[in-house]
Amino acid sequence: MASYNRVILVGNLTRDPELRYTPNGTAVCDIGLAINERYKNQSGEWVDSTVFADVTLWQRTAEIAQEYLHKGSPVLIDGKLALDQWQTNDGQKRSKLKVICEKLQMLGGKGDGDGGSRRAEPRQQPQSKPAYDQGGYDDGPSSDVPF
């Protein structure tokens, strides 16, 4: 049977992104993600549940996360599960599942990242009419049209 490894998560960052570089210069960034769920239990009461996931981003995606995201930022992560294994200083083997991000989508509005300090610029009216309004096109009936 074929395997399929795909994870899609929507949540909020639990901490600011932590950007670092590998010895060969590749950017890598770790973020924590809180995924909230709300459902009714058997007695009809609303229950809030939160799942926490560690996510690793690579290359330009890692740099973008460091530059534009902060604790609380809403994001969509599309990636795959990976098993992270290591050995502690006292010789104990440890492991945890984490998500390797392949696509990152920032969900907040433009003003969310800078506290809403951006101001909308007034729209300017066009200075000249488009070519089709200046006689460049004749969209009237024509005897040359076969239908």
Secondary structure, DSSP 8 states (H G I E B T S, - for coil): ------EEEEEEESS--EEEE-TTS-EEEEEEEEEEEEEE-TTS-EEEEEEEEEEEEEHHHHHHHHHH--TT-EEEEEEEEEEEEEE-TTS-EEEEEEEEEEEEEE-S-GGGTTTT----------SS--GGGGTS---S--TT---
